[in-house]
Amino acid sequence: MIHSIDPLVATMVLYFVATILIAWWFGRDAGAGYVEFTLAGKNLGLVPFTMTYFATFVGGGLTMGIAQTAFLGGISAQWYAMTQGIAWITISFFIGYLYAFDVVSVPELLGRVFGANSKYFAAFATVMGQIALTAGQTIGMATIIATVTDVPLNVAFWVSTLVFVAITAWGGMSSVAWADTLHGIIIIVGMTAAMPIAVMNVGGVGAITSQVPTGHTNWLGVGLIQIGTWYLLYITVAGAQQHLLQRTWSAKNERVAMIGVFLAGLVISGYGILTATAGMIAQSQGANVDSSMAFAWTLTNTLHPVLGGLLLAAAVGAVMSGADSMLLAGATTFVNDLYIPLRGGIENVSQTHLVFVTRVVITVFGIGAALIALSGVGIVVIDNLGMGVMSVLFAGILAMFWSGTKREAGLPGFLVGGTVFVFWYFVLGEPAFFGEGPMESAVPATLAALVTIGVLSYLYDGETFSVEEVKRVATQDMERFTRDDLVAEDDPTTPSND
């Protein structure tokens, strides 16, 4: 007896096979060197750069998260994406300044400016934040797969986890960026085409707005304070967090970085309207599902199974894009800013060894993040703490624009900012302002860090730094990463010439 194959499931399976093949193909040469693995050889063109920048953040939060929030609270949820897009457009005008530094990680850059202790603090905060973010993404992938197919949740969880860990460990940034390109193109084109069809299939805009609760159609429903602090939050994310700046340093040149960030911001500014519409449709149709599944409900109930399956697969792929990007960022930071110094510097390790260790760390962190996600630990708390402390690092980036900044002021500034974040988030509970909504904790925390660095720099007769000198030394070290003779005699992973 021949059983028919569910077209939705078949489409999703084919999509993931394509993802694996693309990641394998473009990651074939990633093991050639440390820069090739972590930064795609600093050779990403405009299309893969723009798509990987877009796809990194378009996963759980901007797809399922916005649809869920719109299902519960209305169309104003789209500001979560629009403020991010506007923030990226803003940063694009300054990204060339950061691109000019030949570094691999944010902690490395801050360490060159503020000293080794600042680097280690930034590295710890970044690793903690990236692992927490990775853990948060793993559940999202599995939940969609298990909900729309007959695959058990635990099976979907481990299959999706092993796929994104394997892709990342195999090809590093090259595999991740080109897999993101597939996810980005499909979800942009697909959502742009599918949401108008879904709206028509349920009777049009009028039918939706007439059947949702009062207030759901208020475009400013989340409040102006919330909108403003979302924008400021994402300025700090784009300007200081490893998973995005690692992409910046992977671009072929400064022009690609600037245009790519601008285009990604432009696209994502409108993307939230599409995903919020999905949530509104589910609400208007009385979908009897958990709010987190509003996006999946709309795709499976208002679209042809093949189109719905393709978009669901792309949505899972977008969540995967966030997971593998944050996993690679955490592993890169650990190796670059903690492991290499522990080994006595890049003079004592070979490129082969660095790639090997980075792959091992990716595997360990990936499985560890999955276990954290399954343990029931408060991931949201860890996630917010890590994200907040990483955002505080933006104060150090801003301080680099002032020639009067003292090296010794960096670490105290970061510590004060981190303390303010913890107090604002955990003690005050992000209080509402003027009845308009909460202020994101990263905003006052980053401001406190910046003020602390400024005041200490003004009062303390310490050591200043030269941006040009920082660039020169960073370039020299980057050249050493790409030397063929960068081989340590005691490196067990280096082939013998005998």
C-alpha positions in Angstrom: 0.0 0.0 0.0 1.4 3.4 -1.0 0.9 6.2 1.5 0.6 9.8 0.3 3.3 12.2 1.5 2.2 15.3 3.3 3.3 18.1 0.9 4.0 20.5 3.9 6.4 17.9 5.5 8.0 17.0 2.2 8.7 20.7 1.4 10.3 21.1 4.9 12.5 18.0 4.5 13.7 19.1 1.0 14.4 22.6 2.3 16.6 21.3 5.1 18.4 18.9 2.7 19.2 22.0 0.6 20.4 23.9 3.7 22.8 21.1 4.6 24.2 20.8 1.0 24.7 24.6 0.7 26.5 24.7 4.1 28.7 21.7 3.1 29.6 23.2 -0.3 30.6 26.7 0.9 32.3 25.4 4.0 34.7 23.0 2.2 37.7 25.3 2.5 36.9 26.7 6.0 39.6 24.7 7.6 42.4 26.3 5.6 43.0 28.9 8.3 41.7 30.7 11.4 40.6 33.8 9.6 39.0 31.6 6.9 37.0 29.8 9.5 35.9 32.6 11.8 35.6 35.5 9.3 35.1 33.6 6.0 38.5 34.8 4.9 37.2 38.4 5.2 35.7 37.9 1.7 31.9 38.0 2.0 30.3 39.8 -0.9 27.3 42.0 -0.7 24.6 39.3 -1.1 25.8 36.8 1.5 26.8 39.6 3.8 23.4 41.3 3.7 21.5 38.1 4.0 23.5 36.7 6.9 23.2 40.1 8.7 19.5 40.0 8.1 18.9 36.3 8.9 20.9 36.4 12.2 18.2 38.4 13.9 15.1 37.5 11.9 14.6 34.2 13.6 12.7 33.5 16.8 12.1 37.1 18.0 11.3 38.9 14.7 9.2 36.0 13.2 7.5 33.9 15.9 8.0 36.5 18.6 6.4 39.4 16.8 3.5 37.2 15.6 2.9 36.1 19.2 3.0 39.7 20.5 0.6 40.9 17.7 -1.7 37.9 18.5 -1.9 39.1 22.1 -1.5 42.9 21.7 -1.9 44.0 18.1 -0.2 45.5 15.2 2.1 47.8 17.2 4.3 44.7 17.9 5.9 45.5 14.5 7.9 48.3 16.1 10.2 45.6 17.6 11.5 45.0 14.0 11.1 48.5 12.7 13.2 50.1 15.5 15.8 47.4 14.9 15.9 48.2 11.2 16.2 52.0 11.8 19.0 51.3 14.3 20.9 49.3 11.7 20.4 52.0 9.1 21.8 54.5 11.6 24.8 52.3 12.4 25.5 51.8 8.7 26.9 55.3 8.5 29.4 54.5 11.2 30.2 50.9 10.5 33.2 51.8 8.3 34.9 53.2 11.5 34.7 49.7 13.1 35.5 47.8 10.0 38.8 49.6 9.8 40.1 47.6 12.8 41.7 44.3 11.8 40.3 42.2 14.7 38.3 39.1 15.2 36.2 40.0 18.2 34.7 42.8 20.1 36.6 41.9 23.3 39.8 41.9 21.3 39.1 45.5 20.1 38.2 46.7 23.6 41.2 45.0 25.1 43.5 46.9 22.7 42.0 50.1 23.8 41.3 49.6 27.5 43.7 46.8 28.5 43.7 43.1 29.2 41.3 43.1 32.2 38.7 44.9 30.1 39.2 42.3 27.4 38.6 39.4 29.8 35.5 41.0 31.3 34.1 41.6 27.8 35.0 38.1 26.7 33.2 36.5 29.7 30.1 38.7 29.2 30.1 37.8 25.5 30.5 34.1 25.9 27.8 34.0 28.6 25.4 36.1 26.5 26.0 34.1 23.3 25.5 30.7 24.9 22.3 31.9 26.5 21.1 33.3 23.2 21.9 30.0 21.5 20.0 28.1 24.2 17.0 30.2 23.7 16.9 29.6 19.9 17.0 25.7 20.2 13.5 25.4 21.6 12.0 27.6 18.9 13.2 25.3 16.1 12.0 22.1 17.7 8.6 23.6 18.7 7.7 24.6 15.1 8.8 21.2 13.7 6.9 19.2 16.4 3.7 21.3 16.1 3.3 21.1 12.3 4.5 17.5 11.8 4.2 14.2 13.6 7.8 14.3 14.8 8.1 14.1 18.7 9.4 17.2 20.3 12.5 15.6 21.8 13.4 14.1 18.4 12.8 17.5 16.6 14.9 19.2 19.3 18.0 17.0 18.9 17.8 16.7 15.2 17.6 20.5 14.7 20.3 21.1 17.3 22.7 18.6 15.7 22.1 20.1 12.3 23.0 23.7 13.3 25.9 22.6 15.4 27.3 20.4 12.6 26.9 23.2 10.0 28.7 25.7 12.3 31.5 23.3 13.2 32.0 22.2 9.6 32.3 25.5 7.8 32.4 28.3 10.3 31.4 31.7 8.9 31.3 30.5 5.3 28.8 27.8 5.9 26.7 29.9 8.2 26.6 32.9 5.9 25.6 31.0 2.8 23.0 28.9 4.6 21.7 32.3 6.0 21.5 33.5 2.4 19.1 30.7 1.5 17.0 31.4 4.6 17.0 35.2 4.0 16.0 35.1 0.4 13.3 32.6 0.8 11.7 34.3 3.9 11.9 37.8 2.4 10.4 36.8 -1.0 8.0 34.2 0.5 6.6 36.5 3.2 6.2 39.4 0.9 4.2 37.2 -1.5 2.4 35.1 1.1 1.0 37.6 3.6 -1.2 39.4 1.0 -2.5 36.0 -0.1 -3.3 35.0 3.5 -5.1 38.4 4.1 -7.2 37.8 1.0 -8.0 34.2 2.0 -9.5 35.4 5.3 -11.6 38.1 3.8 -9.3 41.1 3.5 -8.0 43.8 5.9 -11.5 44.8 7.0 -12.4 41.3 8.0 -9.3 41.1 10.2 -9.6 44.5 11.9 -13.3 44.0 12.6 -12.6 40.7 14.5 -9.7 41.6 16.7 -10.0 43.1 20.2 -10.2 46.8 20.7 -6.7 48.4 20.6 -5.2 45.7 18.3 -5.2 48.2 15.4 -3.4 51.0 17.3 0.0 51.3 15.7 1.4 53.1 18.7 -0.1 50.7 21.2 3.3 49.6 22.8 4.0 53.2 23.8 6.5 55.9 22.6 8.9 55.1 25.5 9.0 51.5 24.5 9.6 52.4 20.8 12.3 54.8 21.7 14.2 52.5 24.0 13.9 49.6 21.5 15.7 51.8 19.0 18.4 52.7 21.5 18.8 49.1 22.6 19.4 48.0 19.0 21.9 50.7 18.5 24.0 49.0 21.2 23.4 45.6 19.7 24.5 46.5 16.2 27.4 48.6 17.6 29.0 46.2 20.1 27.7 42.6 20.0 29.9 39.9 18.6 27.4 38.0 16.5 26.8 41.1 14.3 30.3 42.7 14.3 31.8 39.4 13.5 29.9 39.7 10.2 31.1 43.2 9.7 34.7 42.1 9.9 33.9 39.2 7.5 32.9 41.6 4.7 35.0 41.9 1.6 35.6 45.6 2.1 34.2 48.6 3.9 31.7 49.4 1.1 30.1 46.0 1.4 29.9 46.3 5.1 28.2 49.8 5.0 25.8 49.0 2.1 25.0 45.5 3.5 24.1 46.8 7.0 22.0 49.6 5.4 20.1 47.2 3.1 19.5 44.7 6.0 18.1 47.5 8.1 15.9 48.7 5.3 14.4 45.2 4.8 13.9 44.4 8.4 12.2 47.8 9.0 9.2 46.4 7.0 9.5 42.7 7.9 7.8 43.1 11.3 4.6 44.3 9.6 4.4 41.0 7.7 5.0 38.8 10.8 2.6 41.0 12.9 0.0 40.5 10.2 0.4 36.8 10.7 -0.4 37.1 14.4 -3.4 39.4 13.7 -4.8 36.9 11.2 -4.6 34.1 13.8 -6.3 36.3 16.4 -9.1 37.4 14.0 -9.8 33.8 13.1 -10.1 32.7 16.7 -7.1 30.3 16.5 -7.3 28.0 19.5 -3.5 27.6 19.9 -0.8 28.8 22.3 0.1 32.4 21.3 3.7 31.3 20.5 2.3 29.3 17.6 0.3 32.1 16.0 2.7 32.4 13.1 2.7 28.6 12.4 -1.1 28.5 12.6 -1.6 31.3 10.0 0.9 29.6 7.5 -0.7 26.2 7.9 -4.3 27.3 7.8 -4.4 30.1 5.2 -1.9 29.1 2.6 -1.3 26.2 0.2 0.6 23.4 2.0 3.7 23.8 -0.3 3.9 27.5 0.2 3.2 27.2 3.9 5.7 24.4 4.3 8.4 26.4 2.5 7.8 29.4 4.7 7.7 27.3 7.9 11.0 25.7 6.8 12.5 29.1 6.2 11.2 30.3 9.6 12.9 27.3 11.3 16.0 28.1 9.1 15.9 31.7 10.3 15.9 30.6 13.9 18.7 28.2 13.0 20.5 31.3 11.6 20.3 33.0 14.9 21.5 29.9 16.8 24.5 29.1 14.6 25.5 32.8 14.4 25.4 33.2 18.2 27.1 29.8 18.7 30.0 30.8 16.3 30.3 34.2 18.1 30.6 32.6 21.5 33.1 30.0 20.4 35.2 32.6 18.5 35.3 34.9 21.5 36.3 32.0 23.8 39.2 30.9 21.5 40.3 34.3 20.5 40.2 36.1 23.8 40.6 33.4 26.5 42.3 30.4 24.9 44.9 32.1 22.8 46.1 34.3 25.7 46.2 31.1 27.9 48.5 29.5 25.4 50.8 32.5 25.5 49.7 34.3 22.3 49.3 33.5 18.6 53.0 32.8 18.3 52.5 29.5 20.2 49.6 28.0 18.2 49.2 27.0 14.6 46.3 27.9 12.3 45.4 24.2 12.1 45.2 24.0 15.9 43.1 27.1 16.2 40.5 25.8 13.7 40.5 22.4 15.5 40.0 24.0 18.9 37.3 26.3 17.6 35.4 23.4 16.1 35.6 21.5 19.5 34.4 24.6 21.4 31.5 25.0 18.9 30.4 21.4 19.6 30.8 21.7 23.3 29.0 25.0 23.5 26.2 23.8 21.2 25.5 20.7 23.1 25.8 22.6 26.4 23.3 25.3 25.2 20.9 22.5 24.2 21.2 20.9 27.7 20.6 24.3 29.3 17.5 24.7 27.2 16.2 21.3 28.4 17.1 21.8 32.0 14.4 24.2 32.8 16.8 26.9 34.0 15.5 30.4 33.6 17.0 31.0 30.1 15.2 34.4 29.8 17.0 35.7 32.9 20.4 34.4 31.7 19.6 35.7 28.2 18.7 39.2 29.4 21.7 39.4 31.7 24.1 38.4 29.0 22.5 40.6 26.4 22.5 43.5 28.8 26.2 43.3 29.8 27.1 42.9 26.1 25.2 46.0 25.3 27.1 47.9 28.0 30.2 47.3 25.9 28.9 49.8 23.4 29.9 52.5 25.9 33.5 51.5 25.2 33.0 51.7 21.5 31.6 55.2 21.8 34.4 56.3 24.1 36.9 55.5 21.3 35.6 58.6 19.5 36.9 60.9 22.2 40.7 61.5 22.3 40.6 62.2 26.0 39.4 58.7 27.0 41.8 57.0 29.4 42.6 53.3 29.2 42.1 52.8 32.9 38.5 54.1 32.7 37.2 51.2 30.6 36.8 48.4 33.2 35.2 50.6 35.9 32.8 51.9 33.3 31.8 48.4 32.3 31.4 47.3 35.9 29.2 50.2 36.7 27.1 49.7 33.6 26.7 46.0 34.4 25.6 46.8 38.0 23.1 49.4 36.8 21.7 46.8 34.3 21.2 44.2 37.1 19.6 46.8 39.4 17.3 48.1 36.7 16.2 44.7 35.4 16.1 42.6 38.5 15.4 45.1 41.3 13.3 47.8 39.6 11.8 45.4 37.1 12.1 47.8 34.2 9.6 50.4 35.5 7.2 52.2 33.1 7.7 55.8 32.3 4.9 58.3 32.0 2.5 55.4 31.5 4.1 54.7 28.1 5.9 51.5 28.8 9.2 50.2 30.2 12.6 51.5 29.4 14.9 48.7 28.3 17.6 48.0 31.0 20.4 48.2 28.5 19.7 51.9 27.9 20.4 53.3 31.4 23.1 50.7 31.9 25.0 51.8 28.7 24.5 55.5 29.6 25.9 54.9 33.1 28.9 53.1 31.7 29.6 55.9 29.2 29.2 58.6 31.9 31.6 56.7 34.2 34.2 56.3 31.5 33.9 60.0 30.7 34.1 61.3 34.3 37.0 59.0 35.2 38.9 60.0 32.0 38.4 63.6 32.9 39.4 63.3 36.5 42.2 60.7 36.2 45.6 61.5 34.8 46.0 58.1 33.1 47.1 56.8 29.7 45.4 57.8 26.6 45.5 55.8 23.3 45.9 56.4 19.6 43.3 54.9 17.4 45.8 54.8 14.5 48.3 52.9 16.8 45.5 50.4 17.8 44.7 49.9 14.1 48.4 49.4 13.2 49.1 46.8 15.9 45.8 45.0 15.1 46.8 44.8 11.5 50.2 43.3 12.4 48.5 40.6 14.5 46.0 39.9 11.8 48.8 39.4 9.3 50.4 36.9 11.7 47.1 34.9 11.7 47.5 34.5 7.9 51.2 33.6 7.8 51.9 30.1 6.5 54.7 29.6 9.0 52.4 30.2 12.1 53.1 26.8 13.5 53.9 25.9 17.1 56.4 23.1 17.6 54.3 21.5 20.4 51.1 21.6 18.4 49.7 18.0 18.3 47.3 18.9 15.4 50.1 20.1 13.1 51.4 17.5 10.6 55.0 16.7 10.8 57.4 17.5 7.9 59.5 14.4 8.6 
